[in-house]
């Protein structure tokens, strides 16, 4: 992947529905070149799909946050299974460093968010946690 491909992917991340004409003007390339590069990126597996973010997606979880969790002993897999079963938990990430697991939580109110934090902290084997509320999205993939 060269610099032009990187710029093309960046433009598509900004607006995946941009027309070939708009992309060609932005990148200073012909429409045919843009189309060919997109096809090659897809065929090589660099681009695996396109997505749409709807307004309702951002309204669904007006209160969102990341909870970093430290787990005692060897209970990580069990705790991950319990987290995956919670409807308010949007993503579960394993990680290295100080925290064993990071979860993204989404709720409609702060009270409900607080209740989820309380439930997670009460799981057997959770020994520590730290939570950060997500205030605004500055860039989305």
TARAUR-V58229 format. One record per residue. N is the residue number from 0. RES is the residue in one letter. PHI is phi in degrees with one decimal (999 if undefined). PSI is psi in radians with two decimals (* if undefined). Layout:
n=[N | N]
res=[RES | RES]
phi=[PHI | PHI]
psi=[PSI | PSI]
This chain:
n=[0 | 1 | 2 | 3 | 4 | 5 | 6 | 7 | 8 | 9 | 10 | 11 | 12 | 13 | 14 | 15 | 16 | 17 | 18 | 19 | 20 | 21 | 22 | 23 | 24 | 25 | 26 | 27 | 28 | 29 | 30 | 31 | 32 | 33 | 34 | 35 | 36 | 37 | 38 | 39 | 40 | 41 | 42 | 43 | 44 | 45 | 46 | 47 | 48 | 49 | 50 | 51 | 52 | 53 | 54 | 55 | 56 | 57 | 58 | 59 | 60 | 61 | 62 | 63 | 64 | 65 | 66 | 67 | 68 | 69 | 70 | 71 | 72 | 73 | 74 | 75 | 76 | 77 | 78 | 79 | 80 | 81 | 82 | 83 | 84 | 85 | 86 | 87 | 88 | 89 | 90 | 91 | 92 | 93 | 94 | 95 | 96 | 97 | 98 | 99 | 100 | 101 | 102 | 103 | 104 | 105 | 106 | 107 | 108 | 109 | 110 | 111 | 112 | 113 | 114 | 115 | 116 | 117 | 118 | 119 | 120 | 121 | 122 | 123 | 124 | 125 | 126 | 127 | 128 | 129 | 130 | 131 | 132 | 133 | 134 | 135 | 136 | 137 | 138 | 139 | 140]
res=[X | X | X | X | X | X | X | X | X | X | X | X | X | X | X | X | X | X | X | X | X | X | X | X | X | X | X | X | X | X | X | X | X | X | X | X | X | X | X | X | X | X | X | X | X | X | X | X | X | X | X | X | X | X | X | X | X | X | X | X | X | X | X | X | X | X | X | X | X | X | X | X | X | X | X | X | X | X | X | X | X | X | X | X | X | X | X | X | X | X | X | X | X | X | X | X | X | X | X | X | X | X | X | X | X | X | X | X | X | X | X | X | X | X | X | X | X | X | X | X | X | X | X | X | X | X | X | X | X | X | X | X | X | X | X | X | X | X | X | X | X]
phi=[999 | -102.3 | -62.1 | -65.6 | -61.6 | -61.9 | -65.8 | -63.5 | -62.7 | -60.7 | -64.5 | -69.6 | -65.1 | -70.7 | -152.1 | -66.4 | -99.7 | -58.8 | -72.4 | -59.0 | -63.2 | -63.6 | -64.5 | -65.5 | -66.1 | -60.2 | -94.2 | 71.5 | -124.8 | -76.7 | -59.8 | -61.6 | -64.2 | -62.6 | -60.2 | -63.0 | -65.2 | -62.3 | -60.6 | -64.9 | -63.0 | -69.6 | -63.8 | -81.0 | 85.0 | -69.5 | -104.0 | -106.5 | 171.2 | -126.7 | -134.0 | -124.5 | -106.3 | -92.4 | -56.5 | -65.0 | -63.6 | -80.6 | -84.1 | -59.9 | -124.0 | -64.4 | -112.7 | -132.2 | -164.3 | -113.1 | -117.5 | -93.4 | -126.7 | -99.5 | -116.0 | -82.9 | 66.1 | -110.3 | -90.5 | -58.9 | -61.7 | -63.5 | -67.4 | -60.1 | -61.3 | -65.5 | -64.2 | -62.9 | -83.9 | -87.5 | -64.8 | -81.1 | -83.6 | -86.5 | -142.8 | -125.9 | -120.0 | -87.3 | -149.6 | -117.2 | 92.5 | -63.4 | -103.5 | -87.0 | -141.6 | -122.9 | -119.9 | -100.0 | -116.7 | -135.8 | -140.4 | -90.8 | -139.9 | -64.6 | -62.1 | -68.3 | -59.3 | -61.0 | -64.4 | -65.6 | -58.0 | -61.2 | -61.6 | -67.0 | -62.5 | -86.0 | -63.6 | -62.5 | 104.1 | -78.1 | -104.1 | -157.7 | -157.2 | -145.7 | -124.7 | -126.2 | -75.1 | -89.5 | -87.6 | -153.7 | -96.5 | -95.5 | -156.3 | -125.6 | -67.2]
psi=[2.24 | -3.07 | -0.63 | -0.74 | -0.73 | -0.75 | -0.67 | -0.81 | -0.70 | -0.76 | -0.69 | -0.58 | -0.62 | -0.72 | 1.66 | -0.27 | 0.16 | 2.45 | 2.78 | -0.64 | -0.81 | -0.73 | -0.69 | -0.69 | -0.80 | -0.71 | -0.17 | 0.61 | 2.89 | 2.78 | -0.71 | -0.73 | -0.75 | -0.84 | -0.78 | -0.74 | -0.72 | -0.78 | -0.76 | -0.73 | -0.67 | -0.77 | -0.60 | -0.13 | 0.14 | -0.75 | 2.08 | -0.11 | 3.07 | 2.65 | 2.84 | 2.33 | 2.06 | 2.70 | -0.68 | -0.47 | -0.64 | -0.44 | -0.37 | -0.71 | 1.33 | -0.40 | 2.01 | 2.66 | 2.93 | 2.31 | 2.09 | 2.33 | 2.27 | 2.28 | 2.37 | 2.35 | -2.42 | 0.54 | 0.20 | -0.86 | -0.73 | -0.76 | -0.69 | -0.74 | -0.72 | -0.72 | -0.71 | -0.42 | -0.12 | 2.17 | -0.46 | -0.25 | 2.00 | -0.70 | 2.56 | 2.18 | 2.33 | 2.64 | 3.10 | 3.08 | -2.61 | -0.64 | 2.51 | -0.64 | 2.51 | 2.28 | 2.50 | 2.23 | 2.45 | 2.24 | 3.03 | -0.34 | 2.79 | -0.63 | -0.76 | -0.67 | -0.81 | -0.69 | -0.66 | -0.77 | -0.77 | -0.78 | -0.74 | -0.75 | -0.43 | -0.11 | 2.36 | 2.21 | -0.27 | 2.01 | -0.39 | 2.78 | 2.80 | 2.37 | 2.43 | 2.23 | 2.47 | 2.05 | -0.81 | 2.72 | 2.10 | -0.44 | 2.37 | 2.42 | *]
